[in-house]
Amino acid sequence: MSSVRFSLHHWVLASVVILAAACATTSSTSTEKIHASAEPQRFSMVGSGLQTTALITKDGAQGPDVNVGRFDNGGTFRGTVARGTLQINVSGNRATGQWGNVPLNLEVEETADQLKMNGLIAGRPSTWTASANAVQGNIGFCSYDLARQGDSYVGTRSCGRGIGQVTVSFPTSIHEWEPINIGLLMALLMATP
């Protein structure tokens, strides 16, 4: 998802996460939450010796550490992420299932200017927000404090081994996904070291 920027007033997105695609219906409010650039349709997270990338389409996400299919118009996600098998069911604003050998539960609340995510990701309590201006909170094993800078989000990431700088970009294709699909994609691509 190469350059998803959360934009409160319009989506200039051309980026990804994380596993949500064009088959899902986009609500007008969620369109105002994420900002994307005109870059290729890839999610990208780079910094402190790490690089995570994934091509995001209406059918899922594929990359070096992710191979996830999106089925039933975003109602089911299956595949592998970070060498863990994934089987997730989505209903309304909730996602539940298994990721590896631990449960994954996520709920997304959409407000006027941001998405609020809460759940159990990678076996860890997780709470984070995403808006046109920032991504902040705990996602699985990692904690983020990112501010929008141009087409990306830039700031700090900590996954239990110190704090490092990171740049995260989401593709415009992320706008084709429902808010719960966006939250799920973020969880899968940003939760592990």
N, C-alpha and C positions, 0 to 999 in steps of 0.2 A: 504494500500500500504505500505508494511512493509519495506522499505529501498530502495527508489529510489534515486540513486545518479546520478547526471548528469555527464557523462563521455565524454569528447571531442573526444577521440580516440577509444573507444570501450565501449560496454555496458556490464558491469558485473552486470547488474540489475537483481534482483529477488524481486522487490517490486512494489508499486502502485502509483492515484489520483484519478487523480482524476475523472472513467466514460468513459474510452476509452479502447477498448479491442482488442483481437486477430483477430477479423474479419476485422479490418482496415489494410490497407497496410502500412507498415513501409518504409519510405524513408531512404536511406543510411545516409543522413545528420542528420536526427532526431535521428538516432541510436547513433550518436556521442555526443548528447547533455545531455543525462540523464544517470546517473550511478546507477546501482542497485546491491544489494547483493544477496546471495543465501538463504536468509531468506524466510519464507512462503510468499505467494503472498498477502500481506496486506500493505495498506497505514497506517502509524502510525504518530501521532503528540502528543507529550507528554511534559508537563512542566507547571510550575506555576499553579498547581491545575487543569489542563485540560488534557483530553485524548480523542482523536478522532481516531477511527480505522475504516477501511473498507476493506473487501475482494474484490480484483479487479480481474475480469475475462474478457474474450472476450465479455461476455453478459452484463456487467455492474459492479456496485459496491453495496455491501450490508454491513451494519454495524448498530450499535445502533441508529445512527441519519441519516442514508442514505439507501435508497432503490431505486436505479435507474437502469432502464433497458436500454440497448444499442441496437437499432434496425437499420435496413436498412444499415448494414455494417458501423455503426458509423454515419449515416446521421440523426438519430433522437435519442434523449434521453428523457425518460419519467420516472416519479416517484416522490419521495419526498426526500427532503434534509432539515434538521433542521426544520422539521414540515411545510415546504413550498412545495406546489405542483410545479413540474418542467415539462415544455414542451419546448424543445429546438430543433431547426432544424440546421443542420450543412451543409455548402456548401463551398467547397474549404477551404480557411483559415479563414472563418467566422462562428460564431455561433450566432443565434438570437432566442429570445423567451421570455417566462415568467418564473420567479422563485418566487413563492408566489404571491404577488400582485404588483411586480415591474418588469420592463423589464430587460432582460439580453442580452447584446451585447458584443461580444468578437472577436477580430481579432488577429491572431498570425503571426508573421514574423519570418521566420527561417533564421539564418545567419550561417556562417561556424562553430561558436563555441557556439551559444546560441539560445534560443527561446526568442522572445520579445512579450509580451502580452499587449494589450491595449483595454479598453472597459468600459462598465458600468456593474458593478457586485454588486448585493445586493443594487441597487439604487445609487451606489457611483462610481465616476470616478476612474478607476483602471489602473495602469501601473506597470508591473514588468518584470523581466528577470530571466531566469533559465539557468544555464550552468553546466558543470561537476564540477565546483568549488564553485558556489554560487547561492542562490535564494535571490533576493532583490527587494523591491518595495512595492507598496500598492495593496492589494487584498481585495476589498470590504471594510469592517469596520476595517481591520487589516493591519499593516505595518510589513514587515519582513526584517531582515538583517542576513542571514544565510550563513555559510561557510561549505564546505564539510569537514567532519571529519570521516574517516573510511568509513562505509557503509551508513552514515546518513549526514544530514545537521544540524548544531548546531549553535545557535545564539539567537538573540532577536526577540520578537514578541510584538507588542503593538496594542491593540484593543480599545483604548480610556480609559482604566482603569489602566494606568501605563504600564511599560515595564517589561517583564519577560523573562526568559530563556526558550527555546523550542528546542526539537529535532524532526526532521521530516525525515521519511524514506519512500521511494517509492519502490514498488515491481518490479521484472523483467518483469512482465506481462505488465507493462506500455509501454514497447518497441513495443508491438503489436499494439499500437494505433498511429494514425496520430498526428502530432504536435498540431492541433486544438483540438483534443480530449484530449490530455495531458493538454493543457492550461485550457480547460473547467473543467476537473477533479480537477486541482489545485484550480480553482476558487470556485467550489462547496464545497470542503473540507477545504479550508483555509480562506474563506471570512468572517466568522462570529465568534464572541466571544464564 
